[in-house]
Amino acid sequence: MSGAESLPWWAAIPVALLLVLGGLITLVGTIGLARLQSFYQRIHGPAITIALGAGCILVASMLYFTVAQSRLVIHELLISVFVLMTAPVVSMLIMRAAVYRDLRAARDMDPGNDAGNS
């Protein structure tokens, strides 16, 4: 018998809802990445939704394995903490690098700027 067959209904329903919700949130982020026009608009879709979508999926995983193994499984909490700490920082660094790149390109294109002529 597999784990899904032995999971009680009171645990299977929240696990399924969290997985569907996490998948939909992640899908919205990927659609935003594909459909928005500029880099600065595109970065917001994945940056904002990755934490919430991954969080829902990790909570569903934690609930499933806690019920299936009849013991508290909290490995996913460590993964959640790392995702919640690193995703916003990485997004902010990528956005700052893009701003710096754009400002540098604008400065180099300015004909009145002596720094670009050297």
Jmol script that loads the backbone (N, CA, C; Angstrom):
load data "model"
ATOM      1  N   MET A   1       0.839  -1.167   0.000  1.00  0.00           N
ATOM      2  CA  MET A   1       0.000   0.000   0.000  1.00  0.00           C
ATOM      3  C   MET A   1       0.890   1.239   0.000  1.00  0.00           C
ATOM      4  N   SER A   2       0.576   2.204  -0.859  1.00  0.00           N
ATOM      5  CA  SER A   2       1.382   3.421  -0.955  1.00  0.00           C
ATOM      6  C   SER A   2       0.949   4.429   0.104  1.00  0.00           C
ATOM      7  N   GLY A   3       1.730   5.513   0.234  1.00  0.00           N
ATOM      8  CA  GLY A   3       1.451   6.524   1.241  1.00  0.00           C
ATOM      9  C   GLY A   3       0.152   7.265   0.995  1.00  0.00           C
ATOM     10  N   ALA A   4      -0.202   7.498  -0.283  1.00  0.00           N
ATOM     11  CA  ALA A   4      -1.415   8.243  -0.599  1.00  0.00           C
ATOM     12  C   ALA A   4      -2.665   7.456  -0.217  1.00  0.00           C
ATOM     13  N   GLU A   5      -2.616   6.140  -0.306  1.00  0.00           N
ATOM     14  CA  GLU A   5      -3.769   5.320   0.048  1.00  0.00           C
ATOM     15  C   GLU A   5      -3.960   5.248   1.551  1.00  0.00           C
ATOM     16  N   SER A   6      -2.907   5.391   2.324  1.00  0.00           N
ATOM     17  CA  SER A   6      -3.021   5.289   3.772  1.00  0.00           C
ATOM     18  C   SER A   6      -3.220   6.636   4.448  1.00  0.00           C
ATOM     19  N   LEU A   7      -3.217   7.712   3.711  1.00  0.00           N
ATOM     20  CA  LEU A   7      -3.385   9.042   4.280  1.00  0.00           C
ATOM     21  C   LEU A   7      -4.863   9.271   4.589  1.00  0.00           C
ATOM     22  N   PRO A   8      -5.207   9.633   5.820  1.00  0.00           N
ATOM     23  CA  PRO A   8      -6.620   9.873   6.152  1.00  0.00           C
ATOM     24  C   PRO A   8      -7.168  11.094   5.414  1.00  0.00           C
ATOM     25  N   TRP A   9      -8.474  11.120   5.244  1.00  0.00           N
ATOM     26  CA  TRP A   9      -9.108  12.191   4.477  1.00  0.00           C
ATOM     27  C   TRP A   9      -8.881  13.556   5.106  1.00  0.00           C
ATOM     28  N   TRP A  10      -8.837  13.628   6.449  1.00  0.00           N
ATOM     29  CA  TRP A  10      -8.669  14.917   7.116  1.00  0.00           C
ATOM     30  C   TRP A  10      -7.281  15.506   6.865  1.00  0.00           C
ATOM     31  N   ALA A  11      -6.326  14.688   6.469  1.00  0.00           N
ATOM     32  CA  ALA A  11      -4.993  15.194   6.117  1.00  0.00           C
ATOM     33  C   ALA A  11      -4.849  15.341   4.603  1.00  0.00           C
ATOM     34  N   ALA A  12      -5.532  14.479   3.844  1.00  0.00           N
ATOM     35  CA  ALA A  12      -5.412  14.520   2.384  1.00  0.00           C
ATOM     36  C   ALA A  12      -6.019  15.799   1.798  1.00  0.00           C
ATOM     37  N   ILE A  13      -7.109  16.278   2.379  1.00  0.00           N
ATOM     38  CA  ILE A  13      -7.761  17.478   1.851  1.00  0.00           C
ATOM     39  C   ILE A  13      -6.877  18.715   2.000  1.00  0.00           C
ATOM     40  N   PRO A  14      -6.323  18.999   3.204  1.00  0.00           N
ATOM     41  CA  PRO A  14      -5.430  20.173   3.292  1.00  0.00           C
ATOM     42  C   PRO A  14      -4.164  20.034   2.449  1.00  0.00           C
ATOM     43  N   VAL A  15      -3.624  18.817   2.359  1.00  0.00           N
ATOM     44  CA  VAL A  15      -2.430  18.612   1.536  1.00  0.00           C
ATOM     45  C   VAL A  15      -2.749  18.926   0.077  1.00  0.00           C
ATOM     46  N   ALA A  16      -3.872  18.417  -0.415  1.00  0.00           N
ATOM     47  CA  ALA A  16      -4.257  18.660  -1.804  1.00  0.00           C
ATOM     48  C   ALA A  16      -4.524  20.147  -2.048  1.00  0.00           C
ATOM     49  N   LEU A  17      -5.222  20.799  -1.125  1.00  0.00           N
ATOM     50  CA  LEU A  17      -5.507  22.223  -1.283  1.00  0.00           C
ATOM     51  C   LEU A  17      -4.232  23.061  -1.267  1.00  0.00           C
ATOM     52  N   LEU A  18      -3.315  22.745  -0.369  1.00  0.00           N
ATOM     53  CA  LEU A  18      -2.051  23.479  -0.316  1.00  0.00           C
ATOM     54  C   LEU A  18      -1.216  23.260  -1.575  1.00  0.00           C
ATOM     55  N   LEU A  19      -1.215  22.043  -2.102  1.00  0.00           N
ATOM     56  CA  LEU A  19      -0.467  21.778  -3.335  1.00  0.00           C
ATOM     57  C   LEU A  19      -1.072  22.529  -4.525  1.00  0.00           C
ATOM     58  N   VAL A  20      -2.394  22.513  -4.621  1.00  0.00           N
ATOM     59  CA  VAL A  20      -3.050  23.230  -5.719  1.00  0.00           C
ATOM     60  C   VAL A  20      -2.824  24.733  -5.578  1.00  0.00           C
ATOM     61  N   LEU A  21      -2.979  25.256  -4.359  1.00  0.00           N
ATOM     62  CA  LEU A  21      -2.763  26.680  -4.126  1.00  0.00           C
ATOM     63  C   LEU A  21      -1.319  27.082  -4.427  1.00  0.00           C
ATOM     64  N   GLY A  22      -0.364  26.289  -3.963  1.00  0.00           N
ATOM     65  CA  GLY A  22       1.047  26.571  -4.247  1.00  0.00           C
ATOM     66  C   GLY A  22       1.354  26.519  -5.732  1.00  0.00           C
ATOM     67  N   GLY A  23       0.765  25.557  -6.421  1.00  0.00           N
ATOM     68  CA  GLY A  23       0.966  25.457  -7.861  1.00  0.00           C
ATOM     69  C   GLY A  23       0.364  26.634  -8.604  1.00  0.00           C
ATOM     70  N   LEU A  24      -0.828  27.074  -8.203  1.00  0.00           N
ATOM     71  CA  LEU A  24      -1.465  28.221  -8.854  1.00  0.00           C
ATOM     72  C   LEU A  24      -0.688  29.514  -8.610  1.00  0.00           C
ATOM     73  N   ILE A  25      -0.210  29.695  -7.385  1.00  0.00           N
ATOM     74  CA  ILE A  25       0.567  30.898  -7.078  1.00  0.00           C
ATOM     75  C   ILE A  25       1.859  30.912  -7.892  1.00  0.00           C
ATOM     76  N   THR A  26       2.517  29.777  -7.980  1.00  0.00           N
ATOM     77  CA  THR A  26       3.738  29.681  -8.763  1.00  0.00           C
ATOM     78  C   THR A  26       3.445  29.901 -10.249  1.00  0.00           C
ATOM     79  N   LEU A  27       2.320  29.390 -10.730  1.00  0.00           N
ATOM     80  CA  LEU A  27       1.924  29.595 -12.122  1.00  0.00           C
ATOM     81  C   LEU A  27       1.697  31.078 -12.423  1.00  0.00           C
ATOM     82  N   VAL A  28       1.077  31.790 -11.497  1.00  0.00           N
ATOM     83  CA  VAL A  28       0.864  33.229 -11.679  1.00  0.00           C
ATOM     84  C   VAL A  28       2.221  33.943 -11.802  1.00  0.00           C
ATOM     85  N   GLY A  29       3.186  33.555 -10.987  1.00  0.00           N
ATOM     86  CA  GLY A  29       4.519  34.158 -11.080  1.00  0.00           C
ATOM     87  C   GLY A  29       5.199  33.879 -12.401  1.00  0.00           C
ATOM     88  N   THR A  30       5.058  32.669 -12.907  1.00  0.00           N
ATOM     89  CA  THR A  30       5.687  32.349 -14.192  1.00  0.00           C
ATOM     90  C   THR A  30       4.983  33.046 -15.352  1.00  0.00           C
ATOM     91  N   ILE A  31       3.668  33.200 -15.261  1.00  0.00           N
ATOM     92  CA  ILE A  31       2.951  33.939 -16.303  1.00  0.00           C
ATOM     93  C   ILE A  31       3.393  35.399 -16.290  1.00  0.00           C
ATOM     94  N   GLY A  32       3.565  35.958 -15.088  1.00  0.00           N
ATOM     95  CA  GLY A  32       4.066  37.326 -14.986  1.00  0.00           C
ATOM     96  C   GLY A  32       5.452  37.466 -15.582  1.00  0.00           C
ATOM     97  N   LEU A  33       6.293  36.472 -15.370  1.00  0.00           N
ATOM     98  CA  LEU A  33       7.641  36.494 -15.943  1.00  0.00           C
ATOM     99  C   LEU A  33       7.591  36.468 -17.462  1.00  0.00           C
ATOM    100  N   ALA A  34       6.677  35.708 -18.013  1.00  0.00           N
ATOM    101  CA  ALA A  34       6.600  35.568 -19.472  1.00  0.00           C
ATOM    102  C   ALA A  34       5.873  36.734 -20.147  1.00  0.00           C
ATOM    103  N   ARG A  35       4.880  37.325 -19.479  1.00  0.00           N
ATOM    104  CA  ARG A  35       4.000  38.275 -20.152  1.00  0.00           C
ATOM    105  C   ARG A  35       4.350  39.749 -19.959  1.00  0.00           C
ATOM    106  N   LEU A  36       5.008  40.101 -18.883  1.00  0.00           N
ATOM    107  CA  LEU A  36       5.266  41.516 -18.634  1.00  0.00           C
ATOM    108  C   LEU A  36       6.374  42.026 -19.545  1.00  0.00           C
ATOM    109  N   GLN A  37       6.373  43.348 -19.799  1.00  0.00           N
ATOM    110  CA  GLN A  37       7.224  43.898 -20.833  1.00  0.00           C
ATOM    111  C   GLN A  37       8.663  44.143 -20.383  1.00  0.00           C
ATOM    112  N   SER A  38       8.865  44.908 -19.346  1.00  0.00           N
ATOM    113  CA  SER A  38      10.226  45.311 -18.997  1.00  0.00           C
ATOM    114  C   SER A  38      10.816  44.395 -17.928  1.00  0.00           C
ATOM    115  N   PHE A  39      12.112  44.470 -17.785  1.00  0.00           N
ATOM    116  CA  PHE A  39      12.806  43.665 -16.781  1.00  0.00           C
ATOM    117  C   PHE A  39      12.294  43.978 -15.382  1.00  0.00           C
ATOM    118  N   TYR A  40      12.080  45.247 -15.098  1.00  0.00           N
ATOM    119  CA  TYR A  40      11.668  45.658 -13.756  1.00  0.00           C
ATOM    120  C   TYR A  40      10.263  45.168 -13.425  1.00  0.00           C
ATOM    121  N   GLN A  41       9.408  45.046 -14.422  1.00  0.00           N
ATOM    122  CA  GLN A  41       8.085  44.457 -14.192  1.00  0.00           C
ATOM    123  C   GLN A  41       8.196  42.945 -14.065  1.00  0.00           C
ATOM    124  N   ARG A  42       9.017  42.326 -14.894  1.00  0.00           N
ATOM    125  CA  ARG A  42       9.163  40.869 -14.887  1.00  0.00           C
ATOM    126  C   ARG A  42       9.735  40.320 -13.594  1.00  0.00           C
ATOM    127  N   ILE A  43      10.600  41.073 -12.935  1.00  0.00           N
ATOM    128  CA  ILE A  43      11.251  40.545 -11.736  1.00  0.00           C
ATOM    129  C   ILE A  43      10.259  40.416 -10.574  1.00  0.00           C
ATOM    130  N   HIS A  44       9.181  41.195 -10.584  1.00  0.00           N
ATOM    131  CA  HIS A  44       8.241  41.155  -9.470  1.00  0.00           C
ATOM    132  C   HIS A  44       7.424  39.870  -9.420  1.00  0.00           C
ATOM    133  N   GLY A  45       7.070  39.312 -10.562  1.00  0.00           N
ATOM    134  CA  GLY A  45       6.280  38.081 -10.563  1.00  0.00           C
ATOM    135  C   GLY A  45       6.946  36.954  -9.796  1.00  0.00           C
ATOM    136  N   PRO A  46       8.118  36.535 -10.215  1.00  0.00           N
ATOM    137  CA  PRO A  46       8.785  35.454  -9.483  1.00  0.00           C
ATOM    138  C   PRO A  46       9.267  35.871  -8.096  1.00  0.00           C
ATOM    139  N   ALA A  47       9.683  37.113  -7.931  1.00  0.00           N
ATOM    140  CA  ALA A  47      10.225  37.538  -6.641  1.00  0.00           C
ATOM    141  C   ALA A  47       9.183  37.468  -5.541  1.00  0.00           C
ATOM    142  N   ILE A  48       7.970  37.851  -5.859  1.00  0.00           N
ATOM    143  CA  ILE A  48       6.923  37.876  -4.844  1.00  0.00           C
ATOM    144  C   ILE A  48       6.289  36.505  -4.666  1.00  0.00           C
ATOM    145  N   THR A  49       6.041  35.799  -5.742  1.00  0.00           N
ATOM    146  CA  THR A  49       5.294  34.543  -5.641  1.00  0.00           C
ATOM    147  C   THR A  49       6.135  33.344  -5.251  1.00  0.00           C
ATOM    148  N   ILE A  50       7.441  33.407  -5.415  1.00  0.00           N
ATOM    149  CA  ILE A  50       8.256  32.234  -5.102  1.00  0.00           C
ATOM    150  C   ILE A  50       8.158  31.874  -3.632  1.00  0.00           C
ATOM    151  N   ALA A  51       8.149  32.858  -2.770  1.00  0.00           N
ATOM    152  CA  ALA A  51       8.102  32.574  -1.339  1.00  0.00           C
ATOM    153  C   ALA A  51       6.753  31.983  -0.932  1.00  0.00           C
ATOM    154  N   LEU A  52       5.669  32.560  -1.407  1.00  0.00           N
ATOM    155  CA  LEU A  52       4.353  32.065  -1.033  1.00  0.00           C
ATOM    156  C   LEU A  52       4.034  30.719  -1.680  1.00  0.00           C
ATOM    157  N   GLY A  53       4.337  30.567  -2.961  1.00  0.00           N
ATOM    158  CA  GLY A  53       4.078  29.287  -3.637  1.00  0.00           C
ATOM    159  C   GLY A  53       4.918  28.161  -3.065  1.00  0.00           C
ATOM    160  N   ALA A  54       6.195  28.418  -2.875  1.00  0.00           N
ATOM    161  CA  ALA A  54       7.064  27.397  -2.288  1.00  0.00           C
ATOM    162  C   ALA A  54       6.658  27.112  -0.850  1.00  0.00           C
ATOM    163  N   GLY A  55       6.218  28.133  -0.129  1.00  0.00           N
ATOM    164  CA  GLY A  55       5.772  27.930   1.250  1.00  0.00           C
ATOM    165  C   GLY A  55       4.573  27.010   1.330  1.00  0.00           C
ATOM    166  N   CYS A  56       3.604  27.193   0.449  1.00  0.00           N
ATOM    167  CA  CYS A  56       2.427  26.309   0.429  1.00  0.00           C
ATOM    168  C   CYS A  56       2.821  24.875   0.122  1.00  0.00           C
ATOM    169  N   ILE A  57       3.694  24.696  -0.843  1.00  0.00           N
ATOM    170  CA  ILE A  57       4.123  23.346  -1.211  1.00  0.00           C
ATOM    171  C   ILE A  57       4.917  22.704  -0.079  1.00  0.00           C
ATOM    172  N   LEU A  58       5.759  23.463   0.586  1.00  0.00           N
ATOM    173  CA  LEU A  58       6.542  22.917   1.699  1.00  0.00           C
ATOM    174  C   LEU A  58       5.669  22.596   2.903  1.00  0.00           C
ATOM    175  N   VAL A  59       4.654  23.399   3.187  1.00  0.00           N
ATOM    176  CA  VAL A  59       3.740  23.087   4.288  1.00  0.00           C
ATOM    177  C   VAL A  59       2.944  21.824   3.958  1.00  0.00           C
ATOM    178  N   ALA A  60       2.522  21.679   2.709  1.00  0.00           N
ATOM    179  CA  ALA A  60       1.827  20.455   2.298  1.00  0.00           C
ATOM    180  C   ALA A  60       2.727  19.237   2.464  1.00  0.00           C
ATOM    181  N   SER A  61       3.984  19.369   2.091  1.00  0.00           N
ATOM    182  CA  SER A  61       4.931  18.267   2.254  1.00  0.00           C
ATOM    183  C   SER A  61       5.138  17.936   3.726  1.00  0.00           C
ATOM    184  N   MET A  62       5.267  18.959   4.551  1.00  0.00           N
ATOM    185  CA  MET A  62       5.459  18.732   5.977  1.00  0.00           C
ATOM    186  C   MET A  62       4.246  18.029   6.586  1.00  0.00           C
ATOM    187  N   LEU A  63       3.052  18.455   6.224  1.00  0.00           N
ATOM    188  CA  LEU A  63       1.833  17.825   6.727  1.00  0.00           C
ATOM    189  C   LEU A  63       1.719  16.377   6.257  1.00  0.00           C
ATOM    190  N   TYR A  64       1.991  16.148   4.975  1.00  0.00           N
ATOM    191  CA  TYR A  64       1.894  14.791   4.435  1.00  0.00           C
ATOM    192  C   TYR A  64       2.841  13.826   5.149  1.00  0.00           C
ATOM    193  N   PHE A  65       4.100  14.197   5.256  1.00  0.00           N
ATOM    194  CA  PHE A  65       5.066  13.283   5.857  1.00  0.00           C
ATOM    195  C   PHE A  65       4.892  13.161   7.361  1.00  0.00           C
ATOM    196  N   THR A  66       4.370  14.190   8.018  1.00  0.00           N
ATOM    197  CA  THR A  66       4.083  14.077   9.447  1.00  0.00           C
ATOM    198  C   THR A  66       2.982  13.055   9.691  1.00  0.00           C
ATOM    199  N   VAL A  67       1.930  13.102   8.888  1.00  0.00           N
ATOM    200  CA  VAL A  67       0.826  12.154   9.049  1.00  0.00           C
ATOM    201  C   VAL A  67       1.239  10.764   8.578  1.00  0.00           C
ATOM    202  N   ALA A  68       1.935  10.672   7.453  1.00  0.00           N
ATOM    203  CA  ALA A  68       2.303   9.366   6.893  1.00  0.00           C
ATOM    204  C   ALA A  68       3.303   8.619   7.774  1.00  0.00           C
ATOM    205  N   GLN A  69       4.209   9.343   8.421  1.00  0.00           N
ATOM    206  CA  GLN A  69       5.232   8.694   9.245  1.00  0.00           C
ATOM    207  C   GLN A  69       4.881   8.692  10.735  1.00  0.00           C
ATOM    208  N   SER A  70       3.752   9.274  11.111  1.00  0.00           N
ATOM    209  CA  SER A  70       3.285   9.330  12.493  1.00  0.00           C
ATOM    210  C   SER A  70       4.313   9.955  13.440  1.00  0.00           C
ATOM    211  N   ARG A  71       5.034  10.923  12.937  1.00  0.00           N
ATOM    212  CA  ARG A  71       5.981  11.683  13.759  1.00  0.00           C
ATOM    213  C   ARG A  71       6.136  13.055  13.132  1.00  0.00           C
ATOM    214  N   LEU A  72       6.581  14.004  13.935  1.00  0.00           N
ATOM    215  CA  LEU A  72       6.732  15.360  13.452  1.00  0.00           C
ATOM    216  C   LEU A  72       7.917  15.456  12.494  1.00  0.00           C
ATOM    217  N   VAL A  73       7.659  15.913  11.284  1.00  0.00           N
ATOM    218  CA  VAL A  73       8.702  16.087  10.269  1.00  0.00           C
ATOM    219  C   VAL A  73       8.821  17.587  10.015  1.00  0.00           C
ATOM    220  N   ILE A  74       9.986  18.145  10.332  1.00  0.00           N
ATOM    221  CA  ILE A  74      10.141  19.598  10.221  1.00  0.00           C
ATOM    222  C   ILE A  74      11.307  19.998   9.307  1.00  0.00           C
ATOM    223  N   HIS A  75      11.807  19.079   8.507  1.00  0.00           N
ATOM    224  CA  HIS A  75      12.890  19.424   7.588  1.00  0.00           C
ATOM    225  C   HIS A  75      12.488  20.567   6.651  1.00  0.00           C
ATOM    226  N   GLU A  76      11.211  20.564   6.282  1.00  0.00           N
ATOM    227  CA  GLU A  76      10.720  21.583   5.363  1.00  0.00           C
ATOM    228  C   GLU A  76      10.762  22.980   5.971  1.00  0.00           C
ATOM    229  N   LEU A  77      10.733  23.070   7.296  1.00  0.00           N
ATOM    230  CA  LEU A  77      10.843  24.385   7.938  1.00  0.00           C
ATOM    231  C   LEU A  77      12.199  25.018   7.652  1.00  0.00           C
ATOM    232  N   LEU A  78      13.250  24.215   7.654  1.00  0.00           N
ATOM    233  CA  LEU A  78      14.571  24.742   7.309  1.00  0.00           C
ATOM    234  C   LEU A  78      14.613  25.228   5.871  1.00  0.00           C
ATOM    235  N   ILE A  79      14.026  24.461   4.967  1.00  0.00           N
ATOM    236  CA  ILE A  79      13.980  24.871   3.564  1.00  0.00           C
ATOM    237  C   ILE A  79      13.185  26.169   3.427  1.00  0.00           C
ATOM    238  N   SER A  80      12.055  26.253   4.143  1.00  0.00           N
ATOM    239  CA  SER A  80      11.233  27.469   4.087  1.00  0.00           C
ATOM    240  C   SER A  80      11.999  28.686   4.593  1.00  0.00           C
ATOM    241  N   VAL A  81      12.731  28.519   5.673  1.00  0.00           N
ATOM    242  CA  VAL A  81      13.506  29.635   6.216  1.00  0.00           C
ATOM    243  C   VAL A  81      14.554  30.094   5.207  1.00  0.00           C
ATOM    244  N   PHE A  82      15.240  29.160   4.590  1.00  0.00           N
ATOM    245  CA  PHE A  82      16.255  29.538   3.600  1.00  0.00           C
ATOM    246  C   PHE A  82      15.636  30.208   2.380  1.00  0.00           C
ATOM    247  N   VAL A  83      14.498  29.709   1.915  1.00  0.00           N
ATOM    248  CA  VAL A  83      13.829  30.332   0.764  1.00  0.00           C
ATOM    249  C   VAL A  83      13.348  31.728   1.128  1.00  0.00           C
ATOM    250  N   LEU A  84      12.745  31.875   2.291  1.00  0.00           N
ATOM    251  CA  LEU A  84      12.228  33.182   2.699  1.00  0.00           C
ATOM    252  C   LEU A  84      13.339  34.191   2.963  1.00  0.00           C
ATOM    253  N   MET A  85      14.517  33.712   3.352  1.00  0.00           N
ATOM    254  CA  MET A  85      15.633  34.629   3.582  1.00  0.00           C
ATOM    255  C   MET A  85      16.368  34.975   2.296  1.00  0.00           C
ATOM    256  N   THR A  86      16.513  34.032   1.402  1.00  0.00           N
ATOM    257  CA  THR A  86      17.351  34.273   0.226  1.00  0.00           C
ATOM    258  C   THR A  86      16.597  34.850  -0.967  1.00  0.00           C
ATOM    259  N   ALA A  87      15.352  34.474  -1.187  1.00  0.00           N
ATOM    260  CA  ALA A  87      14.624  34.926  -2.379  1.00  0.00           C
ATOM    261  C   ALA A  87      14.495  36.451  -2.447  1.00  0.00           C
ATOM    262  N   PRO A  88      14.075  37.136  -1.390  1.00  0.00           N
ATOM    263  CA  PRO A  88      13.984  38.602  -1.497  1.00  0.00           C
ATOM    264  C   PRO A  88      15.353  39.268  -1.642  1.00  0.00           C
ATOM    265  N   VAL A  89      16.352  38.732  -0.980  1.00  0.00           N
ATOM    266  CA  VAL A  89      17.691  39.322  -1.064  1.00  0.00           C
ATOM    267  C   VAL A  89      18.249  39.185  -2.478  1.00  0.00           C
ATOM    268  N   VAL A  90      18.097  38.014  -3.060  1.00  0.00           N
ATOM    269  CA  VAL A  90      18.579  37.790  -4.425  1.00  0.00           C
ATOM    270  C   VAL A  90      17.834  38.681  -5.412  1.00  0.00           C
ATOM    271  N   SER A  91      16.526  38.793  -5.260  1.00  0.00           N
ATOM    272  CA  SER A  91      15.745  39.661  -6.149  1.00  0.00           C
ATOM    273  C   SER A  91      16.188  41.112  -6.031  1.00  0.00           C
ATOM    274  N   MET A  92      16.423  41.561  -4.804  1.00  0.00           N
ATOM    275  CA  MET A  92      16.867  42.935  -4.608  1.00  0.00           C
ATOM    276  C   MET A  92      18.243  43.163  -5.241  1.00  0.00           C
ATOM    277  N   LEU A  93      19.146  42.215  -5.092  1.00  0.00           N
ATOM    278  CA  LEU A  93      20.476  42.359  -5.691  1.00  0.00           C
ATOM    279  C   LEU A  93      20.413  42.367  -7.216  1.00  0.00           C
ATOM    280  N   ILE A  94      19.562  41.535  -7.788  1.00  0.00           N
ATOM    281  CA  ILE A  94      19.404  41.517  -9.246  1.00  0.00           C
ATOM    282  C   ILE A  94      18.836  42.847  -9.730  1.00  0.00           C
ATOM    283  N   MET A  95      17.846  43.393  -9.000  1.00  0.00           N
ATOM    284  CA  MET A  95      17.268  44.677  -9.397  1.00  0.00           C
ATOM    285  C   MET A  95      18.286  45.810  -9.263  1.00  0.00           C
ATOM    286  N   ARG A  96      19.078  45.792  -8.210  1.00  0.00           N
ATOM    287  CA  ARG A  96      20.103  46.830  -8.044  1.00  0.00           C
ATOM    288  C   ARG A  96      21.158  46.739  -9.139  1.00  0.00           C
ATOM    289  N   ALA A  97      21.531  45.529  -9.517  1.00  0.00           N
ATOM    290  CA  ALA A  97      22.498  45.368 -10.597  1.00  0.00           C
ATOM    291  C   ALA A  97      21.931  45.906 -11.907  1.00  0.00           C
ATOM    292  N   ALA A  98      20.642  45.684 -12.153  1.00  0.00           N
ATOM    293  CA  ALA A  98      20.017  46.198 -13.375  1.00  0.00           C
ATOM    294  C   ALA A  98      19.962  47.723 -13.364  1.00  0.00           C
ATOM    295  N   VAL A  99      19.638  48.309 -12.221  1.00  0.00           N
ATOM    296  CA  VAL A  99      19.613  49.774 -12.123  1.00  0.00           C
ATOM    297  C   VAL A  99      21.009  50.329 -12.371  1.00  0.00           C
ATOM    298  N   TYR A 100      22.010  49.731 -11.765  1.00  0.00           N
ATOM    299  CA  TYR A 100      23.395  50.175 -11.955  1.00  0.00           C
ATOM    300  C   TYR A 100      23.800  50.059 -13.429  1.00  0.00           C
ATOM    301  N   ARG A 101      23.430  48.945 -14.061  1.00  0.00           N
ATOM    302  CA  ARG A 101      23.736  48.746 -15.488  1.00  0.00           C
ATOM    303  C   ARG A 101      23.074  49.814 -16.335  1.00  0.00           C
ATOM    304  N   ASP A 102      21.799  50.112 -16.066  1.00  0.00           N
ATOM    305  CA  ASP A 102      21.076  51.119 -16.841  1.00  0.00           C
ATOM    306  C   ASP A 102      21.649  52.514 -16.626  1.00  0.00           C
ATOM    307  N   LEU A 103      21.988  52.847 -15.392  1.00  0.00           N
ATOM    308  CA  LEU A 103      22.578  54.158 -15.122  1.00  0.00           C
ATOM    309  C   LEU A 103      23.944  54.302 -15.788  1.00  0.00           C
ATOM    310  N   ARG A 104      24.715  53.246 -15.767  1.00  0.00           N
ATOM    311  CA  ARG A 104      26.038  53.277 -16.407  1.00  0.00           C
ATOM    312  C   ARG A 104      25.907  53.404 -17.919  1.00  0.00           C
ATOM    313  N   ALA A 105      24.957  52.681 -18.505  1.00  0.00           N
ATOM    314  CA  ALA A 105      24.740  52.771 -19.948  1.00  0.00           C
ATOM    315  C   ALA A 105      24.265  54.170 -20.341  1.00  0.00           C
ATOM    316  N   ALA A 106      23.396  54.773 -19.527  1.00  0.00           N
ATOM    317  CA  ALA A 106      22.921  56.124 -19.814  1.00  0.00           C
ATOM    318  C   ALA A 106      24.051  57.132 -19.687  1.00  0.00           C
ATOM    319  N   ARG A 107      24.927  56.940 -18.714  1.00  0.00           N
ATOM    320  CA  ARG A 107      26.059  57.852 -18.535  1.00  0.00           C
ATOM    321  C   ARG A 107      27.034  57.732 -19.704  1.00  0.00           C
ATOM    322  N   ASP A 108      27.265  56.527 -20.167  1.00  0.00           N
ATOM    323  CA  ASP A 108      28.188  56.315 -21.284  1.00  0.00           C
ATOM    324  C   ASP A 108      27.622  56.823 -22.608  1.00  0.00           C
ATOM    325  N   MET A 109      26.297  56.866 -22.736  1.00  0.00           N
ATOM    326  CA  MET A 109      25.660  57.335 -23.977  1.00  0.00           C
ATOM    327  C   MET A 109      25.531  58.849 -24.018  1.00  0.00           C
ATOM    328  N   ASP A 110      25.664  59.524 -22.874  1.00  0.00           N
ATOM    329  CA  ASP A 110      25.508  60.968 -22.788  1.00  0.00           C
ATOM    330  C   ASP A 110      26.701  61.654 -23.462  1.00  0.00           C
ATOM    331  N   PRO A 111      26.469  62.421 -24.544  1.00  0.00           N
ATOM    332  CA  PRO A 111      27.594  63.056 -25.246  1.00  0.00           C
ATOM    333  C   PRO A 111      28.262  64.167 -24.430  1.00  0.00           C
ATOM    334  N   GLY A 112      27.558  64.748 -23.469  1.00  0.00           N
ATOM    335  CA  GLY A 112      28.128  65.835 -22.674  1.00  0.00           C
ATOM    336  C   GLY A 112      28.943  65.328 -21.487  1.00  0.00           C
ATOM    337  N   ASN A 113      29.027  64.025 -21.334  1.00  0.00           N
ATOM    338  CA  ASN A 113      29.712  63.442 -20.191  1.00  0.00           C
ATOM    339  C   ASN A 113      31.155  63.151 -20.577  1.00  0.00           C
ATOM    340  N   ASP A 114      32.109  63.754 -19.870  1.00  0.00           N
ATOM    341  CA  ASP A 114      33.532  63.537 -20.192  1.00  0.00           C
ATOM    342  C   ASP A 114      34.012  62.174 -19.737  1.00  0.00           C
ATOM    343  N   ALA A 115      33.332  61.541 -18.784  1.00  0.00           N
ATOM    344  CA  ALA A 115      33.759  60.222 -18.300  1.00  0.00           C
ATOM    345  C   ALA A 115      33.585  59.161 -19.387  1.00  0.00           C
ATOM    346  N   GLY A 116      32.580  59.327 -20.253  1.00  0.00           N
ATOM    347  CA  GLY A 116      32.356  58.357 -21.302  1.00  0.00           C
ATOM    348  C   GLY A 116      33.342  58.481 -22.460  1.00  0.00           C
ATOM    349  N   ASN A 117      34.047  59.602 -22.552  1.00  0.00           N
ATOM    350  CA  ASN A 117      34.978  59.817 -23.670  1.00  0.00           C
ATOM    351  C   ASN A 117      36.394  59.342 -23.380  1.00  0.00           C
ATOM    352  N   SER A 118      36.654  58.924 -22.180  1.00  0.00           N
ATOM    353  CA  SER A 118      38.024  58.521 -21.859  1.00  0.00           C
ATOM    354  C   SER A 118      38.285  57.065 -22.093  1.00  0.00           C
TER     355      SER A 118
END
end "model"
wireframe off; spacefill off
backbone 0.3
color backbone group
